[in-house]
């Protein structure tokens, strides 16, 4: 075991090596790197609680490989590069694998794939211009297992272990319904086989699992892989099954006939062997694809890099395997990996960092949002240094403290998220985060409304709120004043030129042209943008007013029933509630706004400056012609569409008479499923009442 101080030292040493390039390390770094890699392997494989990401681990591994390649006579037999990482514990008996389970060489860019292709051709002594056939399949991010079948019956299940030996988890494997207890290998003259697979937890199942753990007051799993690998070693097989584990099989590692001789019975390719497993009832990666030539491989892996987040299981890359088994045998193996296969790793979605500070931002309706300032880290190609902590409850639920080492995630090119803090790395110097009681901008005492998680500043004239309302009003989602970006608004606000939203429509463009960094052309372009914004439909104007709870959709619903925006000052509660989907909360907020005479005077002033207050055709309900192909239908799009953007598809559906929904329910009529459609497709199939269409079928339906 390692003390807390030792663990902190190892994390700091890791950070030092993360910053090193391949030319920065020498022989003196070899032993510290080996010890460091062994430590992280122990965290990853034994504790299932890593404190660095896979990408960061690969960086350390590559540094050690570089040193050992330059000093081959100084490589000890127990170096991490000379064996496969061990996950064996004393909880389960150890068993021998029939054939070694090796790791894969990793690549992160096209150059690595090109070199991989060239190295195979050099090994095989074939024409460099010849296009080899590769099988490309998802690289699942779960727990690796090996299953042995003898005389058609499942004999044994084991973890990967050190590649030669693994832990016997047979009873746990038998508890999983995705694993056949019998399979007719005898049809292929195979008496004894060993299969390699990956135990996974589907993303939606993982979300429910973590929600249940949160409800039970238990610590959350960092990711589905941790939950899956831990599930493999549960003492009670029923608990393994309860995790929702599934096993995908991706390799036929060993096959022998009754006499113990190798027996593939005419199977000449990897692709054929996987198809055979599928025919016998095993769960296989249906997304595997045969690609001729390395260019086709690169195209396919890049496609998957774009859609990985829509896939129902976690994958961290794609595996490229030479398809021909005879050519595989000719290529052979190193002590670490097969020479005929490589893993193309996607950009990291998780990394560790340090929580340096928490700042508090005041929004347009006064909500005070805590923002974590962390040591900058690279996630999915972006440097992340600030992360929203949402609210006080989020901070408490994660037990976050200033100085904590935290696990950060950025999935699907969305806003970064703190998964958890590393409590066991605390030194005692960490500080509990004290949520402010007063507004950080105007010092007004904060309030929290019943049923809301956010603390808010009730001072409507708070400088921070005013500025945020100005920024929102001019933004794309509201009045869309092109050229009026945040930095310009902040500058105009500080100059006193823009104090409220009406000032956007009475700017002195001659004075604006004199500002540093601008000119006559910039001023003229801005003038045209403001004129255009004045003519916006009133649903945009309503949305731009930053009325609490009044979003884009509710603004459109109200606009459909108005002649003039200012009519709302005379509306009764019954008029609001008579509109479908306008509830008491929105009603109360809008009434509060229009009951304030200052707000009505502001709108009158804007009207006098030429801002449209009257309903336009775009505001009115669409009068759909009879006989539209989707009249009266509800529709939902899921997965990746190949020819349409999501908003474009929804617009087409709307024009065809359909109403777009955001979730699968009994009210849904049509689901259009693109590539890698996930849980929504599964749920729709279970309902049995939803018409499921492909993208092309949808296009044909609306354009008969």
N, C-alpha and C positions, 0 to 999 in steps of 0.2 A: 504493500500500500504506500501511497505517497501522501506526505503531509500537505496541508494547505499552502504552506510557503513554497514547497517544492513544485506544486502544480502551478502556482503563479509564476515562478521562475521559468518553467517550461513554456508557458504561454508567451512570456516576454521574449524568450529565446526564439520561439517560432516567429514572432513578429520581426525580429532582427533578420532572420533568414528569408522571410517573405520579400524583404526589400533588396536582397542580394540578387545580382545577375549571375549567369553561369560563369562569368569571368572573375567574379569577386571571391570565389571559394577556392580552397586549396586543400592539400592532404591533411593539414591540421584540423580542418572542419569535419573530417570524415567520422571520427568517433562521436563527437557531439551530435552530429546529424543522425547517426544510427540509433543512438540512445533516444533522441527526440522522436524519431519515427516509430520506434518500438512503443514509446509512451502513448502516442496518438493511436497506434493500432490497438493498444490495450483499452483505451477509452472507446474506440469505435466498435471493436469486435466483441470485447468481453462485457463492458459496462453498457454498451449501446447508448452512450451519452457523449458524443464527440464535442469538443470545444473549438474545433476548426472545421471549415467546410472541406468537401472532397477536393475542390480545386486547390485549396491551400495545401492539403496533404500532398497532392500531385506535384506542387511546386517543390516541396521538401524532397520528395522522391527523385525528381529530375536532377536536383542539385547533387544528391548523393551519387546518382548514376554517372553524372559528369565527372566527379572526382575519381570514381572507381575505374572509369574508362581510361583515364590518364595514368592511373597507378594500379594496373591490374594485378601486380604482385603483392599488393597490400590489402586485398579484399578477403576478410575472414569468412569462414564457412557459414557463420551465423548472421551475416549481414542481411538486412531486410530485402536486399535485391537478390539474394540467393535462395529465397524460399517464399512461399505464399503466406500472407498474414494469417495468424492463428486466431480462431474464435472458440477454442476448446475450453470448457470449464469442468470442474469436478462433479457437477450436478448430474451428468449423464455419462454412461460408459462410452469409452472410445472404440471406434470400429475403423477398419481399413477400407479405403476406397479401392475399387477394382482397377481403376486407372487414375493417375494423378489429376487433380483439378487445379489447373494453372490459372494465373491472372491473364489479363489482356494488356497489351501495349496501348498507351493512350495517345490521342492526337487532339489538337484544338484548332487546327487551321488546315487549309487546302494544301499547303506545302507538305505537311506531314502525310497527308493521304497520297499525294503524288510520289513522295519518297517511298512510301509503303508499296505502291504499285511497282515502282522501279526495282525495289529490293527483291520482290517476288520474281520478277522477270530475270534478274541477275542470278538468283538461286536456281531457277528452272532452265537458265541458259536459252531463253527464247527471244524472239525479235522484240525489241523495245516498243515497236509500233503495234504489236498485236493487242487486241482488246480482250482482256480476260473477263470471265463471267464471275461476278460476285453476288453473294446473297446478303442483303442489307435488312436489318431488323431492329426494333427498338431495344435499347439497353435499359432494361428494367432496374429500378432503384429499390431493391427489397433485400430479402435474405436468401442466399443461395443454398440449395438443397440438392442431395443426390439420392435417387431411389433405385433400389435393386429389385428386379422381378426375376423369379425363377419358376420354370414350368407354368408360366402364365399368371402366377400369383405374386402379389406384392410381398416381398420378403423383408425389406428393411428400408428405413429412411434415415438420412444422416445430414448434419450440417456440413458445410464445406471444411471447417477446421483448418488445418495447416496445409491442405492440399493432398496430403497422403492419408491423414486420419481425420475423422470428424466425430461429432457426438451422435449417439444413437437416439433418434427422436421418432422411432417407428410408430409408437402409439399416437403421438401427436399428428403425424402425417395421415394415419388411418382415419383420424377424426375429421379430416377435411373432405368435404363432398366433391371438391374439384379433382380429387385424385382417385382414379379407378383402383379398386381392390384386386380386380382381375383384368387382364388384357391378353388378347390372343396373339402373342408374339410367335407362337408355334406355327402360325400360318406362314411366317417368313423364315422358318427353320431356325428360330432363335430360342435357345433354351434358357439362357441367362443374359440379362441386359442390365446396364446401369445408365440411368437418365439424369441429366442435369436440368435444373429448373430454378425458378425464382419465386419465392413466396411474397405476395403483395397484398396490400389492402387498398381497395378502390378509394378514390379521393372523397366521394360523398359518404362512404361508410366511415372513413377516418374522421370526417367532420363530426359525425354523430357520436363516434367513440370519444372524441375529445370533449364534446359537449356534455356527455354523461359523466366523464371524469371531473369536469368543472362543477357539475351539479352535486357530485359526491364529495367535493372538496379535495380531490386528488390532483397531483401535479400533471400538467398537460404534456403529451408527447410532442417532440419538436417537429416531427414529420412522419409520414406513413412508413418510411423505412425503419425508423426506430420502433414503431409500434409492431411492425411485422417481425423483425428479428427477435424482439422480446417475446412475441407470441409463440415463436418456434420452441422456446425453452420453458413453457409453462409446465408446472408439475402435474396439473390436471388437464388431460386432453380436451375435456369439455370447455375449459377456459381458452385453449388454443382456437377451438372452433368458434367460440363466442367473439373472438377478435375480428371475424369476417375475412380470414385469410383465404387467398386463392393462390394456386401455383400454376405458373406458365412454364412449359417445358421447351427448351431451346436447343438441346444437344443430345444426340445419342452417343454417349461416351464410350460404351463397350457393348459388344454383342458376340455371343459364342453359341455354337450348336451343342448337341448332347455330348459330343466327345471333347468339348473344351476348345475347339478350333474357332478362330475368328469367322464370323458368319454375318455378312451383310446381304446375302441372298439377292445379288444383282443390283443393290442400291449403290449408285455410283456418285451421287451428289448429296450435299448437305440439305438442299431444298427437298429432295426426294425423301430423305430420312425424317424431316419434320412433317412432311405430308403423311408419311406412314403413321407417325405418332398421332396425328390428328384423326386418321381413319380408325385408330384403335380407341378413341374416346378421350385422349389427353387434351388439355387446354394448351393451345399453341399460339404464338403471335401471328395472327392473321395478316398483320401489316408487313410481313416479310416480303421482300421484292427482289426479283432477279434483275441485275443491272449489268449490261455489257459495256465494259470500259469504265475507267475511273471517273471520267467526266459525268457519266450517268449516275454514278454513285454520289458524287458531290452535289449534283442537282437534287437528288432524293433526300440527302441528309439536310440540305438547306431548307427544303420544303417542310421537313419535320421540325426543324428549329423554330419555324414560324407558328406551327400548330400544336406544339407539345403541350401547351397549357389547356387546350381543349380536349386532350386525351384523358380518359377516365382514370388512368393509372399514372403514377410518377415515373418519368423516364429522365435520365440525365445525359442521354446521348443516343447514338446509333452504333450497332456493331456491324462491321464489314468482314465477311468471311469468304475466302476463296471457295467457290462452290464445288469444284471437282475434288472428290476425296483422294483420288490417286495423286493429284497435284499437291494436295495437303500433305500427304505422306512424304512426298519428295522434298517439300519445304522443311518439314521437321519442326523442332522446338528448341527454345533456349531453356535454361533452368527456371525461367520466370513465366514465359508466355509462348504460345504457338506463333510461329513466324508467318502463318497464313491468315491471321486474323488481327484486327485492330479495332479499338473503340474510339469513335469520334465523339468527344465530350462537348456538350453544349456549354454556353457561358454559365458561370455559377449563379444560382438563385439564392444561396445562403452564404453568409460569412459571419465571422465574429468581430466584434468591435467593442469599444469602451464608451459608456455613457458619461459624457463630460459635463453636461449641464442640461437644464430644462428652462426654456424661455416660454413666455405666454403671449399669444396673439389674440387680439380682439377683432371679432368679425363684424359684418355689416348689421347684424341684429343684436350685437353685444355679447355673443357667445365667446367665452374665454377658452381657447384651445391650447393645451400644453404641447410644446414641440421639443423633442429630444435633440440635443446636439451631440453627435458621436464622432469618434475618430473616423475620417473618411475611409470608405471601403468601396471596392468595385463590385457591383452587382448587375448581372445581365447587361454588361457593357456600359453602365452608368456609374459615375462616382456619387455615392450617397453620403451626406454629412448631416442631414436634417430629416427627422421622422416624426410625423404626428403621433401623439399619444392619446388623442381623442378626448378624454375627459378624466376626471379624478378617479372614477371607478375602474377604468382601464389600468391606471398606474397601480392601484391597490391590488387588483386581481393578478397582475404580473409580479407584484412585490418588487418593483423597480426602485433602485437607489442610485444616487449620483456616485460614480466610480465603479459601477457594476460592469462586468464583462457580459455582453448581451449577444444573442443569436439574432441576426437580422435577415429578413427574407424579402425578395422582390420577385414575385411570380407574375408571368403574363404581362410584363411591361406596365405594371400598375404601381400604385403608391407603395413605397417600402413599409415594412411592418416589423415590429419587434416581437419575435416568437416567444422568447423567454430570457430570463437572467440566469447567469451561472452562479448560483448561491454558494456552491462549494469552493469558489475561487475568491470569496470575499476575505479581505485582510483585517476588517474591523474599522477601516478608515472611511468606509462608504457612508453617505449621508442620506437619511430618510428624506424623501421629497415632500416639502411642505407646500400644499396648495394655497395660493393667495386668497385672502378674504376681501381684498379691495382691488378694484380695476387697476391694472398696471399702467393704464394710460391716463385716467383722470382721477384715480383714487376713490371713486365712488364705491360704497359697499356692494359686494356682489350678492345676487339673489339666485335662487333655484326654484323654478316652478314645479309644482307637483306633477309627477309623471315624466319629467325630463331629466336627462343625465348631466346636462351642461349647466355650469354656473354662468350667469349673464350680468353684464353691466346695464342697469336700468336707465342710465343717463343717455338719452337720445342724442344729445349734443356733444357727447364724448368725441374728442378729436379723432381717435382711431376708428370709431364707428363711421363718422362722417366721411373719412377718407375711403374706407372700404365700400361704402354705399356709392360714392362717386366712381370708384373703379369698376364696380359691378354694373352700374347704370350704363357705362360706355362700352362694356364688354360684348363679346360675340353672342352670348346667350341672351342679352337684353337688347339695347338699342343699336349695338354694333356700329359704333362710330370709328370707322377705320382710321388708323393713325393716332388715335388717342389711347396710347398704351399706359401701363401702370406708372412707369418712370416719368412720363410727361405729366400725368395727372398729379403725381406727388409734387412735381416742380411747380405747377400752376397753383396748387393748393398752398404751398409755402409762400408763393408770391402774393397770395390773396386774390388771385384772378378768378378762382373757382371756389366758391364757398358752399354752394348747394347745386343740385342737378340742373336748375334753370340757367345757371351761368354758362353751361356748355353751349347754349343757344344764343349768347350775346357776347361772344368773344371779340376782342379787338385784334383783328388779324394783322393790321399794320404793326402793332406792338409785338405780336407773336413772331412776326418775321424778323424782328430785331434780336430775338433771343439767340444766345450762343448755340451753335449747332443746327440752327434752322435758317430759313430764308424765305424769299417771296414764294418760291415754288411749293415749299412745305406748307406755308400758310394757306396758299390757294387750294392745295389738295385737301387740307383739313376743312376748309370752308365748304367744299363740295361734299365731304363726308357728313358734315353736320346738316347740310340741306337735305341730304338723302335720309338721314336719321329722323328728321322732322316728319317725314312722310310715312313712317312706320305704321303698321296696323296697331290697333290699341291693345291687343293681347301682349305685344312686346313691351309697350309702355307700362302696362299693369305689372308685368314681371319685373321691370326695371326699378320699381319703387321700393324694393326690399321690404315688402310687407311680410312679417313673420308667418310662416306656414303656407304662404301663397306661392306655389311653384309654377313651373311653365304650363303644366297640364291644367291646373285649376284656373290660371289666367285665361287660357283659351276657352274654358267652359263658361266663365263669367262674360267674356267678350261676346260670345254668341248671343247673349241676352241683353246687350246694351246698344243704345244709340250714341251715347256720349259717356266717357269714363266717369265724369262727374255726377252722372245719374246715381251712382252708388251712395252718395251722401244721403239720399232719400229712401234707400231700400229698407224694407222691413226684414226681420229675421226669417219670416216665412218665404219671402222671395228667394233668399239664398238657399234655404233648405229644400225648396221645390226643384232645384237643379240636381240631377243625379250626380253623385260622387262629390258634391259640396257638402261637407259636414259641419257640425257645430264649431269645431276648432278653427277652421278656415273662416267661417262666418264671423266669429268673434274678433279675429285679427283684422279682417278687412273693415268691419264696422268701426273698430277702434281707430283705425287709420283715418277713415273718412269723417268720423265724428270730431276730429281735430281740425279746427278752422284754419290753422296754419298750413296744414297739408293741402286743403282745398285751395287756399290762396296761392300756394306754390303751383298747383296745376293751372289755375287761372293765369298766372304769370307766364307759364310755359305756353299756354294757348295763345296769349298775346304776342309771343315771340315766334309763332308759326308752327308749334309742335301739334301734330294732329291729335285730336281728342275724339274724333268721330269713328264709328265702326266702318271698316272697309269690307270689300267682298271677301278678303282673306280671313276676316274675323268671323264671318257668318257661317252657320252650319252648312256643310256641303250637301247640296241637293243632288243626291245620287240618282242617276237615270235608272229606270227599271230595266231589269234583265242583265245587270252587270254580273260577271262570272262568279264573284264572291260576295254578292249582296247578302247581308244578314249573317255572314260567317265570321268566326273568330280565328285568328291565326297566330302562330309563334314560330320564329326561326331559331335554330340551334346548330352548333357546329360551324365549320368553316365553309363558306360559300365560295365557289371557284370563279364565278363570273360577276357576282354582285357584292357590293358592300352591304353591311347589315341595314344601314339607314335607307339605302337605295331600295333594297328589297321590301322594307316595311312601307316605303312610299308607294311602290308599285301595288302592294297588297291593298293599301288604303284606297288608291285610285280605282281598284277593281271592286270596291265595295266592302272590303273586310275591315274588321277592327283588330288592331294588334294587341296581343296580351303579353305580359312579362313572365308568366309562369304557367306550368302545366297544371290544369285543374279540370273538373268535370264540365266547366264552361267552354273548354277548348274544342274547336272543330277540326282544325288542320295544324299539323306540325310539319314544317319543312326542315328536313335533316340534312345538313351538309357533312363534310368529312369530319371524322373524329367527334361525332355527336356523342354526348355522354349521358349523364343521369336523366336529363329531360326526355331523351329518347326512350330510355328504359321505363320511366314512369308512364309515358304516353302509351307504350305497348301494354303495360299492365292494366291501364284503364280499359283498353279494348274498344273504346268508342271514338278514338281520334283517327282521322284520316292522315296517314303518314306519307309524305311526298318527298321525292328527291328535288333538287333545285331545278332540273330540267322539266320534271313533271309540273312543278309550280309555274314555270314560264309558259309551258304549253297550255296550262289551264287558263291563265289570264290572257293569253293571246291565241285563242283557238283558230 
